[in-house]
């Protein structure tokens, strides 16, 4: 599946500004479930590629800061939320995670404590395949989509967080002493 075809599914699912990433996921499942099962499998493989490309240490740090701490599953769910916002959102956040400080709902989260996660986006292919065929998505070896936890820099090191993600740190960390 081509990258453009993958993102076209998300673009159609985000048409008319759906209310939530869960609604984006529902629309994408419906779109894919009407297709050939091989296409659904290919879409799922491409999702893995997007997860690999977005599995950067600094994006994980941004998710950690924004969501008040995230483990591996939380980082995956954060990226699901990001994918539900489309190709440009993912590309800009991967390139420079600190741009997330410009997103209105993230700015508001500094005050509200909102958490950004959409596990359902990560299950689109599996759910579509099950709807289309009545069976589970074929099991395949999946690529590693994030760094090893032990290899990460210390996300609780506020000085390092301020150095790497200054705008997000200004929103989510207390001013330095």
C-alpha positions in Angstrom: 0.0 0.0 0.0 1.3 3.4 -0.9 1.6 6.1 1.8 -0.9 8.3 0.0 -3.5 5.4 0.1 -2.9 4.8 3.8 -3.4 8.5 4.7 -6.5 8.7 2.3 -8.3 6.4 4.7 -7.5 8.7 7.6 -8.4 11.8 5.5 -11.8 10.3 4.7 -12.3 9.4 8.3 -11.5 13.0 9.4 -13.8 14.6 6.8 -16.4 16.9 8.3 -14.3 17.1 11.5 -15.4 14.1 13.6 -15.9 14.7 17.3 -13.2 12.4 18.5 -10.4 10.0 17.5 -12.8 7.2 18.4 -15.1 8.4 15.7 -12.2 8.6 13.3 -11.4 5.0 14.1 -15.0 4.0 13.5 -15.1 5.7 10.1 -11.8 4.2 9.1 -12.9 0.7 10.1 -16.1 1.1 8.0 -14.0 2.3 5.0 -11.5 -0.6 5.2 -14.1 -3.3 6.0 -15.6 -2.7 2.6 -12.3 -3.5 0.9 -10.5 -6.7 -0.1 -8.9 -8.4 3.0 -5.4 -8.1 1.5 -5.9 -4.3 1.3 -6.8 -4.3 5.0 -3.7 -6.3 5.8 -1.6 -3.9 3.8 -3.1 -0.9 5.6 -2.2 -2.5 8.9 1.4 -3.0 7.7 1.5 0.6 6.7 0.2 1.6 10.2 3.2 -0.3 11.6 5.5 1.8 9.4 3.9 5.0 10.7 4.4 3.7 14.2 8.1 2.9 13.5 8.7 6.3 12.0 6.9 8.1 14.9 8.6 6.0 17.6 11.2 8.6 18.4 12.6 9.3 21.8 11.8 13.0 21.8 8.2 12.4 20.7 7.9 9.9 23.6 9.3 12.7 25.9 6.6 15.1 24.5 3.9 12.5 25.2 5.3 11.9 28.6 5.2 15.7 29.4 1.8 16.3 27.9 0.0 13.3 29.4 1.7 13.5 32.8 3.8 10.4 32.2 3.3 7.5 29.7 4.6 4.0 29.6 5.0 2.0 26.3 1.3 1.5 25.8 0.6 5.1 26.7 3.1 6.3 24.1 1.5 4.0 21.5 -2.0 5.4 22.4 -0.7 8.9 22.2 0.6 8.2 18.7 -2.8 6.7 17.9 -4.3 10.1 18.9 -1.8 11.9 16.7 -2.5 9.6 13.7 -6.2 10.4 14.1 -5.3 14.0 13.4 -3.7 13.2 10.0 -0.5 13.1 8.1 0.6 16.7 8.6 0.1 16.4 12.4 2.2 13.2 12.5 4.9 14.6 10.2 5.4 17.9 12.1 5.3 16.2 15.5 7.9 13.6 14.5 10.1 16.2 12.9 10.0 18.6 15.9 7.8 17.4 18.8 7.9 20.8 20.5 5.5 22.1 17.8 2.8 20.3 19.8 2.9 23.3 22.1 1.0 25.2 19.3 -2.0 22.8 19.3 -4.9 24.5 21.1 -6.1 21.4 23.0 -2.6 20.6 24.2 -2.2 24.2 25.4 -5.5 23.8 27.2 -4.4 20.5 28.7 -1.7 22.4 30.7 -4.7 23.7 32.8 -7.2 20.9 32.4 -5.0 17.9 32.7 -6.6 16.3 29.6 -4.9 13.1 28.4 -4.4 12.4 24.7 -4.8 8.7 23.8 -6.6 6.7 21.1 -5.9 3.0 21.3 -8.8 2.4 19.0 -6.9 4.0 16.1 -4.2 1.3 16.5 -6.9 -1.4 16.2 -8.4 -0.2 12.9 -7.0 -2.9 10.7 -7.8 -5.7 13.1 -11.4 -4.5 13.5 -11.9 -3.9 9.8 -10.5 -7.4 8.9 -12.8 -9.1 11.5 -15.8 -7.2 10.1 -14.8 -8.1 6.5 -13.9 -11.8 7.0 -15.4 -12.8 10.4 -11.9 -13.9 11.5 -8.8 -12.3 13.1 -6.2 -10.3 11.2 -3.5 -12.8 10.2 -0.7 -12.8 12.7 2.6 -11.5 11.4 5.9 -10.6 13.0 5.6 -6.9 13.9 8.5 -4.4 13.8 9.7 -2.7 16.9 7.8 0.6 17.0 9.6 2.5 19.8 12.9 2.7 21.6 13.7 0.3 24.5 12.7 1.9 27.8 16.1 1.4 29.2 17.7 3.4 26.3 15.6 6.5 27.0 16.9 9.6 28.5 15.4 10.4 31.9 12.1 12.1 31.1 11.9 13.3 34.8 15.0 15.4 34.3 13.4 18.8 34.0 16.6 20.5 32.8 16.9 18.1 29.9 13.2 18.3 29.2 13.5 22.1 29.0 16.5 21.8 26.7 14.9 19.4 24.3 11.3 20.6 24.5 11.4 24.2 25.6 7.9 25.3 24.5 6.1 22.2 25.9 8.2 22.5 29.1 7.0 26.1 29.5 3.4 24.8 29.4 3.7 21.7 31.6 6.6 22.2 34.0 6.9 24.5 36.9 9.2 27.5 36.3 12.8 26.6 37.3 13.9 27.8 40.8 
